Amino acid sequence: MRLLVTRPQDDGERTAAALRARGHTVMLAPLLHIVPLAAEFGPGPFAAVLTTSANAARAVARHARIEELRRAPLYTVGRRSAEAAKSAGFTTVHSADGDAHDLIELVARALTGAVAPLLYLAGEERSVDLGAELARHGLQTRTAVVYRATAAERLPREAEQAIAAGELDGVLHYSHRSAETFVRCAAAAGLGQESLGLVHFCLSLQIAAPLGDAGATHVRIAPKPEEDALFELIAQPRPAL
């Protein structure tokens, strides 16, 4: 298939390479740009470190207190974010193999009775309030905002031209915000109808919501919020248009 990948540049390049190895033609359109932020964590020690994105581990990899953080176990949502944590030097990494709600369940089971606070390395915009949810389980969570995702104002010119010319079959969406950004940028370019007629491959139902609300006619959702499941979805026969 001829696919558009909307992930931030570094993740998008890795995804594109994996898709090309599977025989697909891929174009990159990074719709979010990740900016690491200086963060204060407050006093430790921490019972555990939590992340819901690979961007969080990358953002703190050079933080002045990274050695202290590495001594704590890290809990995260899935395999890719776990790999990023290991690359940042965390040695005890646990994956929920799901989404933020699966992470909450895992942490609540594993850390029941923890006295020291948990440290959540978060993005500036969050769809789930981890601290509030874990407080229901008697766990204290300190949230440190370690990165910001800034949205693009328009699609790359190459992507606009490909959509207009009917040279794409589908688009991959990995976050709710990037899906919103895609809809907005396509409409601003006068490509609303053409873009919404593509097949949209989404990592979760929540991510797919902006596309459905905008009127996308072919939205397909991975059975699990994991990239491998998304790739398997792409390998299935294309729905009739």
N, C-alpha and C positions, 0 to 999 in steps of 0.2 A: 504493500500500500504506500501511497504518498502521504506522509504524515508531517504535522506541525507540532513541535514540542515547545511548550510555553514555560518551562522551568527556568529558574535563574541560571546564568551562564554555565557555571561549573557543573552543576547537576545535570543541566540540559545536554552538555557535551557528553557526559558519561551515558546518559539515556540514549542519545542519538547513536553512539557507537554500538550499544547493545542492540538497538533496532536495526541498524545497518547490517550487523552480523547475521541477523535473521532475514535479510533480503529486502528490507523496506528502504524506501527513499525518504530521507528526513531533512527537514528545514528547521532551524532554530529561530524562536521568537521569544527571547527572555522578557517576560512581562513584569517580573519583580527583580529588584536589585537589592542584595543583602548588604547592610552596613553594620559592622560590629560597633557596639557602644561600650564606653567605659562604664563599669558596673561596680557598685559597692555591695558586698554580701552580708555585712554585719559580722558579729563575732561567731566563731565556730566553737567546738567542732560540730559537724553535721552528721546526722544519722544516715543520710543518703543524699545523693544528687539526682534530680529528675530532669529529663528533657523530653520534649515532644517533637523535636525537629533536629535533623543533622546540623542545621545552621547553628544551633546553640553550642554544641561541642566545638565546632570550628571557631566560633566567636571568642571562646575563653581559652583556646589552646595556648595563647601567649600571655594570659593574665598573670599578674604578679603573684596571685595565690593559687595558681594551678596545681602546684605540688600538694598543697593541703587538700584540694578538691579530689585529686586522684587517689587519696588514701580512703575515701568513702566509696561505698558501692554506688553504682549509677544504674538507675532504672529508666527505661525509655520505651517508646511505643512499638518500634519495629526493627527489622533487620538492618535497614540502611542507616537509621539513626544510631543503632548499636555499633555498626562498623565505623561510623564517624567518631563515636566516643572512644573506641579502641585506638583509632588513628591519633586521637588527641592525648593518648597516654593513659586512659582509664583502664584498669586491669580487671576489675570485677564489674561486669556489665550484665544486666538482666533485661531481656526484651519481653514485652507483653504480646508481641506478634499480633498487633491489632491497632486500635486507635486510642485516643486519650481516655475513653471510658474503660477500656481494657487495662490501661496502665493504672488507673485509679484502683481497680479491683485487685490487681497484682500487688501494688504497694500496700493497700489496706491489709491484705493477707500476710504479706511478708514482714511488715514493720509494726504490727500491732503492739502497742505498749511502748513504742520508742519515746524516750524522754527528750533527747536532743532534737532540734528542729530539722526538717527536710529543706533542702535548698532547690528551688525550681528555677532553672536557667531558661528564661522565657523570651519570646519575641514581644515586640511592642504591642502587637494586636493578637488577641487570643480568642478562640471560639469557646473554650471551656475554662472555667475558673477552678484550676486544680486545687488551690488553697482552700477554697470554700467546700469543695467536694470532700477533700481529705479531712477537713475539720469535723465533718459528720462522723468520721471514724476515730475521732479523738487524736488526730495527728496534727502537729503544728508545722505549717509550711511557710517558708520565707521565699518570696518571689523576687528575683533579680532580672531586670530587663537587660539582656546582653546583645540584642541585635534589633535592627529595624529593617523592614522590607518596604522599599519605596516602589510605587507602581509606575509603570511606563505611561506616557501620555498618548502614544500611538504605537501601532504595530510597525515592525521594520518594513521599509518600502518593498523589499523583496517578498515579504509575506503578503502584503496588500495586493501586489501584482499577481501573485500565485492564486490567491482566493478569487480575485476578479476574473482571472482567465480560466478558472475551473481546473487548476493544476494540482489541487489537493483533494485527498479522499477523507482525511480525518484529522482531529486535533486531540492531543493528550493534555489532560488537566489534572494537576496534582494538589491544588489548594482552592478553597472557596474564593479567596481574594483574587487569585490569578484568573479564575473563571469569570468573575465579575469584571476584571480588567479587560479580558478578551472581548466580552460582550460590548463594553463601553468603547473600546478602541475600534472595533469593527464597525460599530454604528457611526462613530465619528468620521470614519473613512468612507461612509456611504455604502458599506458592504454588509449591512445587517442581514438582508435576505440570503445573500450568497454564503455568509459564514454560518448562519443557523441551519442551512441545509446540509452541512457537512456532518459526518459521523463524529460524535464527541465521546471520547473514552475517558471516563472519570474514575478516580480512585475510591470515591465513596458517594453515597446519596447526598450528603451535605454539600460536597463539592459540585455536584450536578445541579443543585437548586437554581443558581443564577441562569443557567442555560435553559432549564425547563421554564422558568419564569419569563424568559425572553422569547420563548416560542421555538426553541430548537426541536427539530422533528425526529432526530435520531440520536438519542442519548443512551449510552451503554455504560453500566456500572460494574466495576470489578466485584466479584463475590467476597473478596477480602481486601482490606486497604493496604495491599502490598504490590510493588511494581511487577513481580513475577505474575501475579494474578491479572494485572492489567495487560501484560504482554500476551497472556493466554487468551484474553478477551479479543485482542486485536487479531489473533490468528484464526478466530472463528470466521465463518463466511460473512461477507458484508451483507447487511439487510437490503432488501430490494428498495430502490428509491422511486 
